[in-house]
Amino acid sequence: MKTYLNTSFDKIDEAAKMKSFSDIYQINKRSSIKKWFYGILVISLVILLLPWTQNIRSNGNITTLRQEDRPQEINTIIPGRVVKWFVKEGDFVKKGDTILQLGEVKVEYFDPILLQRTQRQIDAKNQSILAYEGKASTSVTQTEVLRNAMELKLNSVDNKIGQQKLKITSDSADLAAANNALNAYTRQIAAAKVMLDSGVISLIEFEKRRVTYQDAIAKTTSSGNKLNQSKQELLNLRIERNGVVQEYLDKIAKAEGDRFGSISAAASTEAEVLKLENTLANYDARQQLFFITAPQSGQITKAMKAGIGEMVKEGDMIVEIVPQNTKLAVEMFVSPLDLPLINKGQKVTFIFDGFPAIVFSGWPQTSYGTFSGIITAVETSVSPNGKFRVLVAEDKDDRPWPKNLRMGGGSKGIALLKDVPIIYELWRNINGFPPEFYVPETKATTTKK
């Protein structure tokens, strides 16, 4: 038994001398766990005190800075049928290049010489206007002639009236002389009667004087009749003068009415000419609308109509054009909680899909493969997704964006905020507090100025 024990201890001593035995059993060695623990603790404290850049992350899409640079639909203004395609999907076109030719589908525009016929109608109406204007000019001349004729006629009647007045004056003088003679003969016949009664004169002499007295009465009556007749003729001349005035005024009024009628007809015809010219311009513009051209340079995509002879309605989309040489931007959406931290002019770091990058969000200076942008607009109305849209443009002072970016591509945006210690950032995230309010230096400088 003693021999067995000695043999066993000898074997153990021999095993202790082996390398594997010394590596497994650490009984006689000093442990370094405490050193590692304190080292890791110190390093952790140092890391927790390191600065950390707060940020807001958001996914976005590549778009353009100006709305006219975004993909746009090319629509038809008039209905028609497809006659000929000049481009295919994927082709690049310049502004003004013809994309599609349409054909007419409305019966009222089928006339092949519609423009020429409309122009002939306009020419005929213009001739009518000239005729109406000539008629109006003739009416003016006719009015002048009638006025001159009326003046001559009135002068003639006025002369007759003057002559009649002189005749009335003469007849009045004759009547006065006849009355004076009658008065004298009246005295004489009375004296002759007395003398006849006294026997101074004979009956024959008395009869002679009475005959003379009767002649004087007849002459007086005749002179009075002549005067009354002359006055009546004067009245007739005045009536005739009024009739002449009325007659010529009627003729002048008729001529003036014809003139105004011609002017009105010319104006109405001119309105018809303007309407026809408008129609002609519309016909001409419609002819030009059959050729759909590119509004700007770009690439043709999404052709909605394909076959020859296929019908298109008014306002239908034909193709979509993607403009070239656009100023790209990124639209990202920020939650209402982070919106107060976003300001115009603030810098944003991007990671574009398809471009590898190594990102340390808390240390943006150590990131690789990222691109910088500047916030140019922050919308004040909420989007359908419950967030606010932010538009970010390329930062000209930093690394340029890749040339292979395409509209609609994805990106991840990191809006850089305030620098804080890592321990504070951990405490903030644990408690669910928002990041620190931050105002860009450029904006603060501008406000100070």
Secondary structure as the mmCIF struct_conf table of DSSP 4:
data_model
#
loop_
_struct_conf.conf_type_id
_struct_conf.id
_struct_conf.beg_label_comp_id
_struct_conf.beg_label_asym_id
_struct_conf.beg_label_seq_id
_struct_conf.end_label_comp_id
_struct_conf.end_label_asym_id
_struct_conf.end_label_seq_id
HELX_RH_AL_P HELX_RH_AL_P1 LYS A 2 ALA A 16
TURN_TY1_P TURN_TY1_P1 LYS A 17 LYS A 17
BEND BEND1 MET A 18 MET A 18
HELX_RH_AL_P HELX_RH_AL_P2 LYS A 19 ILE A 24
TURN_TY1_P TURN_TY1_P2 ILE A 27 ASN A 28
BEND BEND2 LYS A 29 LYS A 29
HELX_RH_AL_P HELX_RH_AL_P3 ILE A 33 LEU A 49
BEND BEND3 LEU A 50 LEU A 50
STRN STRN1 PRO A 51 THR A 64
BEND BEND4 LEU A 65 ARG A 66
HELX_RH_3T_P HELX_RH_3T_P1 GLN A 67 ASP A 69
BEND BEND5 ARG A 70 ARG A 70
STRN STRN2 GLN A 72 ASN A 75
BEND BEND6 ILE A 77 ILE A 78
STRN STRN3 GLY A 80 TRP A 85
TURN_TY1_P TURN_TY1_P3 GLU A 89 GLY A 90
STRN STRN4 PHE A 92 VAL A 93
TURN_TY1_P TURN_TY1_P4 LYS A 95 GLY A 96
STRN STRN5 THR A 98 GLY A 103
HELX_RH_3T_P HELX_RH_3T_P2 VAL A 107 TYR A 109
TURN_TY1_P TURN_TY1_P5 PRO A 112 ILE A 113
HELX_RH_AL_P HELX_RH_AL_P4 LEU A 114 SER A 198
TURN_TY1_P TURN_TY1_P6 GLY A 199 GLY A 199
BEND BEND7 VAL A 200 ILE A 201
HELX_RH_AL_P HELX_RH_AL_P5 LEU A 203 LEU A 289
TURN_TY1_P TURN_TY1_P7 PHE A 290 PHE A 290
STRN STRN6 PHE A 291 THR A 293
BEND BEND8 PRO A 295 SER A 297
STRN STRN7 GLY A 298 THR A 301
BEND BEND9 GLY A 307 GLY A 307
TURN_TY1_P TURN_TY1_P8 ILE A 308 GLY A 309
STRN STRN8 MET A 311 VAL A 312
TURN_TY1_P TURN_TY1_P9 GLU A 314 GLY A 315
STRN STRN9 MET A 317 PRO A 323
BEND BEND10 GLN A 324 ASN A 325
STRN STRN10 LEU A 328 VAL A 334
TURN_TY1_P TURN_TY1_P10 PRO A 336 ASP A 338
HELX_RH_3T_P HELX_RH_3T_P3 LEU A 339 LEU A 341
TURN_TY1_P TURN_TY1_P11 LYS A 344 GLY A 345
STRN STRN11 LYS A 347 PHE A 352
TURN_TY1_P TURN_TY1_P12 ASP A 353 GLY A 354
BEND BEND11 PHE A 355 PHE A 355
STRN STRN12 ILE A 358 ILE A 358
TURN_TY1_P TURN_TY1_P13 SER A 361 GLY A 362
HELX_RH_3T_P HELX_RH_3T_P4 PRO A 364 THR A 366
STRN STRN13 TYR A 368 TYR A 368
BEND BEND12 GLY A 369 GLY A 369
STRN STRN14 PHE A 371 VAL A 382
TURN_TY1_P TURN_TY1_P14 PRO A 384 ASN A 385
BEND BEND13 GLY A 386 LYS A 387
STRN STRN15 PHE A 388 GLU A 394
TURN_TY1_P TURN_TY1_P15 LYS A 396 ASP A 397
BEND BEND14 ASP A 398 ASP A 398
HELX_LH_PP_P HELX_LH_PP_P1 ARG A 399 PRO A 402
TURN_TY1_P TURN_TY1_P16 LYS A 403 ASN A 404
TURN_TY1_P TURN_TY1_P17 MET A 407 GLY A 408
STRN STRN16 GLY A 410 PRO A 421
HELX_RH_AL_P HELX_RH_AL_P6 ILE A 422 ASN A 431
TURN_TY1_P TURN_TY1_P18 GLY A 432 GLY A 432
HELX_LH_PP_P HELX_LH_PP_P2 PHE A 433 PHE A 437
HELX_RH_AL_P HELX_RH_AL_P7 GLU A 441 LYS A 448
#
